[in-house]
Amino acid sequence: MTDFSIIKFNNYQEYLHSFTTVQDFRYLPSHKTVKTLTKLGYREHRSFYEEDEFLGVKKQVEQLLNPTVSSMVYYSQYFKGTDPALVALVEREHVNVQQEISTIIFLEISGRSGFSKSGYIDYEASLRNYRFKGPNAVDWKAVFEERKMLKPQQSDIVFYDWRTRKIFSNDNDNYTVVSHPEHGLMFTHKGDHKNIPVTSKKHPFSSNVRRIMIKSPLYGYMILYDHHVRKKT
């Protein structure tokens, strides 16, 4: 697991100093002695890195937090099939990662009980969550390899369990979930503040999104909502 606490230290000396306390300098003769004890492990129960390890971990964290296009892994490269729904997601991965387009995926999956589970999935957020090994991460490599099915989860921006009749909505760093009394369910994009409706009917905000329904042998019907993100000027 990546140690993100490293990022707050500018250099190795600051990292070493974080292990020291006021009591250390009262009872130990010098800064050098304190640092020696730290390196030998006579400290609180925290992971300790030698200098080369510290520099390696710090570089890894910086790359994760500030990924470059050249170092970015695109999981769609593992797709070798022909399923139309996955083909559509392959076509959209790069522009979602670059946040040129924000795609919301609607899926309804039938369970063994006969009841369905449906949900709206923020594609970019889900890809990013897997890249950073976050909670409830979708294994996108396995999805594109067709070893695992993409399924709605309670952690998605909207999830509905048809058996329990429970609905879950979760704002994230891309969207706020809006239940409008007149216009119904919408998602407000936090980047450009545009409202994204999910209805197929004519809507005051229909121009903010392109709705595409795809018939898929694997997924039945998948609906994609593509929103071109307006860049700040």
C-alpha positions as CSV (number, residue, x, y, z in Angstrom):
1,M,0.0,0.0,0.0
2,T,1.3,3.4,-1.0
3,D,2.4,5.6,2.0
4,F,0.9,9.0,1.1
5,S,2.1,10.5,4.4
6,I,5.5,10.9,2.8
7,I,4.4,13.7,0.6
8,K,4.3,16.3,3.4
9,F,8.1,16.1,3.8
10,N,10.3,18.2,1.5
11,N,13.4,16.2,2.2
12,Y,14.9,13.3,4.2
13,Q,16.0,15.5,7.1
14,E,12.4,16.7,7.6
15,Y,11.3,13.1,7.6
16,L,13.8,12.1,10.3
17,H,12.9,15.2,12.4
18,S,9.3,14.0,12.4
19,F,10.3,11.1,14.7
20,T,11.8,13.4,17.4
21,T,10.1,14.8,20.4
22,V,10.9,17.6,22.9
23,Q,11.9,15.0,25.4
24,D,14.5,13.6,23.1
25,F,16.5,16.9,23.2
26,R,16.2,17.1,27.0
27,Y,17.8,13.8,27.7
28,L,20.0,13.1,24.6
29,P,23.2,15.0,24.0
30,S,22.8,16.0,20.3
31,H,20.7,16.0,17.2
32,K,23.1,13.3,15.8
33,T,22.3,11.0,18.7
34,V,18.6,11.5,18.2
35,K,18.8,10.7,14.5
36,T,20.9,7.6,15.2
37,L,18.3,6.2,17.6
38,T,15.6,6.9,15.0
39,K,17.5,5.0,12.4
40,L,18.1,2.1,14.8
41,G,14.4,1.8,15.4
42,Y,14.1,3.1,19.0
43,R,11.1,5.1,18.1
44,E,7.3,5.0,18.1
45,H,5.6,2.2,16.1
46,R,5.8,3.8,12.7
47,S,7.3,2.5,9.5
48,F,10.8,3.8,9.0
49,Y,12.6,4.4,5.7
50,E,16.3,4.6,4.9
51,E,17.1,7.6,2.8
52,D,17.1,5.7,-0.6
53,E,13.7,4.1,0.4
54,F,12.3,7.4,1.4
55,L,13.3,9.0,-2.0
56,G,11.8,6.1,-3.9
57,V,8.5,6.2,-2.0
58,K,8.3,10.0,-2.3
59,K,8.8,9.7,-6.1
60,Q,6.1,7.1,-6.4
61,V,3.6,9.2,-4.5
62,E,4.3,12.3,-6.6
63,Q,3.8,10.3,-9.8
64,L,0.4,9.0,-8.5
65,L,-0.7,12.5,-7.4
66,N,0.6,14.2,-10.6
67,P,0.5,11.5,-13.3
68,T,1.8,12.4,-16.8
69,V,0.2,11.3,-20.0
70,S,3.2,9.2,-20.9
71,S,3.2,7.3,-17.6
72,M,-0.6,6.8,-17.5
73,V,-1.9,3.2,-17.7
74,Y,-4.9,2.8,-19.9
75,Y,-6.8,-0.4,-19.0
76,S,-8.6,-0.6,-22.3
77,Q,-5.4,-1.8,-23.9
78,Y,-6.3,-5.2,-22.4
79,F,-9.5,-5.4,-24.4
80,K,-9.4,-7.9,-27.3
81,G,-13.1,-8.6,-27.7
82,T,-16.0,-7.3,-29.7
83,D,-18.7,-6.5,-27.1
84,P,-20.3,-3.2,-28.2
85,A,-20.6,-1.8,-24.6
86,L,-16.9,-2.4,-23.9
87,V,-16.0,-1.1,-27.3
88,A,-17.7,2.2,-26.3
89,L,-15.9,2.3,-23.0
90,V,-12.6,1.7,-24.7
91,E,-13.3,4.7,-27.0
92,R,-14.0,6.9,-24.0
93,E,-11.3,5.9,-21.6
94,H,-8.6,8.4,-22.8
95,V,-10.9,11.4,-23.0
96,N,-12.3,10.7,-19.6
97,V,-8.9,10.3,-18.0
98,Q,-7.9,13.6,-19.6
99,Q,-11.2,15.1,-18.3
100,E,-12.2,16.3,-21.8
101,I,-15.4,14.3,-21.6
102,S,-17.2,13.1,-18.5
103,T,-19.1,9.8,-19.0
104,I,-21.8,8.5,-16.7
105,I,-22.6,4.8,-17.2
106,F,-26.1,3.4,-16.5
107,L,-26.3,-0.3,-15.9
108,E,-29.0,-2.7,-14.6
109,I,-27.8,-6.1,-13.6
110,S,-30.1,-9.0,-12.6
111,G,-29.0,-11.0,-9.5
112,R,-29.4,-14.6,-8.7
113,S,-32.5,-13.7,-6.6
114,G,-34.2,-12.5,-9.7
115,F,-34.1,-8.9,-8.5
116,S,-32.1,-6.3,-10.3
117,K,-29.5,-3.7,-9.1
118,S,-29.1,-0.6,-11.1
119,G,-26.8,2.4,-10.9
120,Y,-25.1,5.4,-12.4
121,I,-21.3,5.0,-12.5
122,D,-18.9,8.0,-12.9
123,Y,-16.5,6.4,-15.4
124,E,-13.5,8.7,-14.7
125,A,-13.9,8.5,-11.0
126,S,-14.1,4.7,-11.1
127,L,-11.0,4.4,-13.3
128,R,-9.1,6.8,-11.0
129,N,-10.2,4.9,-7.9
130,Y,-8.9,1.6,-9.4
131,R,-5.6,3.3,-10.4
132,F,-5.1,4.5,-6.8
133,K,-6.4,1.2,-5.2
134,G,-9.2,3.0,-3.4
135,P,-12.1,1.4,-1.6
136,N,-14.6,-0.7,-3.6
137,A,-12.4,-0.2,-6.7
138,V,-13.6,-1.8,-9.9
139,D,-10.9,-4.0,-11.5
140,W,-11.0,-2.3,-14.9
141,K,-8.2,-4.5,-16.3
142,A,-10.3,-7.6,-15.5
143,V,-13.5,-5.9,-16.9
144,F,-11.8,-5.2,-20.2
145,E,-10.3,-8.7,-20.3
146,E,-13.9,-9.9,-19.8
147,R,-12.9,-11.9,-16.7
148,K,-15.2,-9.8,-14.5
149,M,-18.4,-8.0,-15.1
150,L,-18.9,-4.3,-14.4
151,K,-21.7,-4.0,-11.8
152,P,-23.3,-1.1,-10.0
153,Q,-22.3,-0.6,-6.3
154,Q,-23.6,1.3,-3.3
155,S,-20.6,3.5,-3.6
156,D,-21.5,4.7,-7.1
157,I,-23.1,8.2,-7.6
158,V,-26.6,6.5,-7.6
159,F,-27.4,2.9,-6.8
160,Y,-30.8,1.2,-6.5
161,D,-31.5,-2.2,-5.1
162,W,-34.8,-3.4,-6.5
163,R,-35.2,-6.2,-3.8
164,T,-34.9,-3.9,-0.8
165,R,-36.2,-0.8,-2.5
166,K,-33.2,1.1,-1.1
167,I,-31.6,3.9,-3.0
168,F,-28.1,5.3,-2.4
169,S,-26.8,8.6,-3.7
170,N,-23.2,9.8,-3.3
171,D,-21.7,13.1,-4.3
172,N,-18.1,12.8,-5.4
173,D,-15.4,15.1,-6.6
174,N,-16.9,15.3,-10.1
175,Y,-20.6,15.4,-9.5
176,T,-23.4,16.5,-7.1
177,V,-26.5,14.4,-7.2
178,V,-29.7,16.5,-7.7
179,S,-33.3,15.4,-7.3
180,H,-35.2,18.2,-8.9
181,P,-39.0,18.3,-8.2
182,E,-39.7,19.3,-11.7
183,H,-36.8,18.0,-13.8
184,G,-36.2,14.7,-12.0
185,L,-32.7,13.2,-11.4
186,M,-29.7,15.2,-12.6
187,F,-26.0,15.3,-11.9
188,T,-24.3,18.7,-11.6
189,H,-20.7,18.6,-12.9
190,K,-18.5,20.4,-10.3
191,G,-16.0,21.5,-12.9
192,D,-18.3,23.6,-15.1
193,H,-21.5,23.5,-13.1
194,K,-23.5,22.1,-15.9
195,N,-26.6,20.0,-15.1
196,I,-26.7,16.5,-16.7
197,P,-30.2,15.1,-17.0
198,V,-30.6,11.3,-17.4
199,T,-34.1,11.2,-18.9
200,S,-34.7,10.4,-22.6
201,K,-37.4,13.0,-22.8
202,K,-36.9,16.6,-23.9
203,H,-35.3,18.5,-21.1
204,P,-34.2,22.1,-20.4
205,F,-30.6,20.9,-20.0
206,S,-30.6,18.3,-22.8
207,S,-27.9,20.2,-24.7
208,N,-25.4,19.5,-21.9
209,V,-25.3,15.7,-22.6
210,R,-25.3,13.2,-25.4
211,R,-27.3,10.0,-24.4
212,I,-26.4,6.7,-26.1
213,M,-28.1,3.4,-25.6
214,I,-26.0,0.3,-26.5
215,K,-27.3,-3.3,-26.8
216,S,-24.7,-5.6,-25.4
217,P,-24.5,-9.5,-25.3
218,L,-22.7,-9.1,-22.0
219,Y,-24.6,-6.3,-20.3
220,G,-28.0,-6.3,-22.0
221,Y,-28.5,-2.5,-22.4
222,M,-25.9,0.0,-21.3
223,I,-26.7,3.7,-21.4
224,L,-23.8,6.3,-21.7
225,Y,-24.2,10.0,-20.9
226,D,-21.3,11.9,-22.4
227,H,-20.8,15.5,-21.2
228,H,-18.2,17.7,-22.9
229,V,-16.5,19.4,-20.0
230,R,-16.3,23.1,-20.4
231,K,-12.8,24.3,-19.5
232,K,-12.3,27.4,-17.4
233,T,-10.9,30.4,-19.2
